[in-house]
Amino acid sequence: MRVTQQQTRDTKMKTIKHMELANLLRQNKSTFISMVTETTPKFTGGKKFEAETGRDPKKFTKVTEAVVLVGTAVDYGTLVENRVVRKVEDGSKDDVEVKERKWGVKVDGVEVTHTKDGEEKSYIIAHFVANNKPRVSYKYDGKDTELTDKEKEFLPKPKVSSTQADAGLTEATQIVHREYDSASIKAVTLGGETYIVV
């Protein structure tokens, strides 16, 4: 769902400020939304990346288009426990111990707030629960680009949840929990309505 300038002029699309996004998403206890984010990719290697690729890692933007589960009643621990139950043949249920939060304050199932450098920021909680891989593309200095094979070597390996692994879930069946700075979210589609986030 790449959002173009022409689409933003489409009367069917609404504009919303990123600090208002959490309130929009709070209208649902649990729902799937389409979401477009733009973040800075975290290449490994430091100065080695630029030396071996000839490109400045700070000039890259990662564009992700995904379908995620959000809502006030969505709880990571419950999602994991429910998946564990479905994977256990005898229907028994192991308790899943969710680790304590290391940063920010969880407001509800939709939002985490965090104060950094004196500024309070809003983070949107999103869960990847279905076998639907997000579409990822990249920009360099604002223009679409493809990563070279060498640049791909510097991408971090996907994180696997030790909590879920301990509960018996494989990498393919794990719930992926993410918290996105609301300013990095560029568009959401909710209930058939697309909102451009500014």
N, C-alpha and C positions, 0 to 999 in steps of 0.2 A: 504494500500500500504506500508507494512512494508518493508524497504529496507535492504537487507542482503548484506554481503560482496561478496557473489557470484554474486549478481545482479550488484554491483558496478563494477565488472570486465566485465560485459556484454558490448559488443561493441556498443550496441544501446543506452547506457546511456552516458551522458556527465557530466563533472564536472564543476562547476562554483563556484567562491568565493562569500561568502555572501554579500560582499560590491558591487558586480556586479549584484545582483539579481534584484534590482529596475530597472536597465537599460534593463534587459531582459523582465521584465513585461511591460515596457513602449512601447513595440512593438505593443501593442493592446490597442485600445480605450476602449473595453469592452469584456471580455472573461471569461469563467469559467476555473479554473485550479484545479487539484488535488494537495493537499499539505500535507506534513507530518511535524509536529512540535514536538519538545521536550522542555518542559518547567518545571519549578519547581512548583508543586501544592501548592496553598496557603491554607493550612489547618488552621482552626480556633482553638482557645483554648490555643495557646502558649505551655507552659510547661505541661499543662494538657494532651495534645495529647500524649506525650511520656510516661507520668506517667500511662495513662489508656490503651495504646496500646502496650507498650514495644518496639516501633520502633521510630527511629529518623526521624522527618519529613523532615529534610534537605537531607536525603539520597534517597528520592523519586524523580522520574522523571515521568512526565505525557506525554504520547505519544498520539497525536491527528492526525487522518487521516480524511481529510475533502475535500469537493468540495466547492470552494468559488468563488465569482465574484470579479475580479480585472480589473484595466485599467485606463488609463489617463482621460477618460471621465466619469468614474463612480463617482457619487456624492451622498453622504448619504442623503442629504436633498431631492434631486430629487427622489431617490428610495422610500423614505418614502411617499412623496407627491403622487407619482404614485400609491402606494399601498392604500393610503387613498381614492383616487378617485375611485378605483375599489370596495372599501368596501361601498361607499356611494351610495345608490340606485338611487337618482335623478341625479347623475353625477356631482353634485356641488363639489367644491374643497376648502377645508379649507387650509389656509396658515399654514405651519409647521415651527415653529421657532426653528432652530437648535442652541443649546447653543454654546457659544464661547469656543474655545480650551483653556485648562488650562495649557498645557505643549507642548513643541516642536514647530517646524515650519512645516506647511504643504507645501510640495514642489509642489505636484500635486495630482491627484486621486490615485496615486500608493504609494507615500512615505511621511513619516514624519521624519524629522531629529531632534535630540535632543542631546545637549551637557551635559554630566554628568561626573563629576570628570575630567574635561579637555579633555575628549574624545568624539568625535562626533559619534553618533550611528544612524543607519538607521533602520526605522521601516516600515514594509510593511502593507498597508491598505487592509483588506479583509472583504468581506461582505457575510454573510450567508443569502441567499434570498429565497431559495427553502426549501421545507419541507424534508430536507435530514440531519438527525442528524449525527454529526461526530462520528466516532468510536474512543473511548477513552480506552486506556490501561495504565498500570503503570509498572514502574521498581523500584526495591529497591536495592540500592548499585550496579546498573548496570544490575541486573537480573530481568527477567519478574516476576511479582507478581500479586496477586489478593488482592484488598482491603477487609479487614474484615468488617463486619457490623458495628463494633464499629468505625473503621477508617472512614467509609462513613459518620458517624454522624458529623465528623469534616470538611466535605467539605462545602465550602460556597454555599449559595443558589444562583441560577442563577439570574443575574441582569435583571430587566425589565426596559426598557426605559420609563421614565416619559414623555418625549417629544412625543413619539409615543402613549403612553397610553392616553395622553391629546387629541391626534388627533383621538382617537377612535379605535386604533388597539389593539387587544388582545395579550397576550403573544405568542400565537400560530401563529399569523400573522405578528409579528414584524420583521423588518429587524435587524439582529444582526451584529453590526459593531465592528471589532476588529483591533488592531494594534499590529503586532508581531515583536519583535526584529528580524532582519534578521538573526542573529546568531542562533536563535532558530529554524529556518526553515531548515530542513534536506534534503528535496527533493520536487521538484515540477514537475508536468507533464503538459506540455503546447503544444498544437498543435501536440499531439501524440508523443512528445519527452520527455523523463524523464531526469531531471537534478539533480545530487547529489550536494547539497550545502555544501561547506567546509569552 
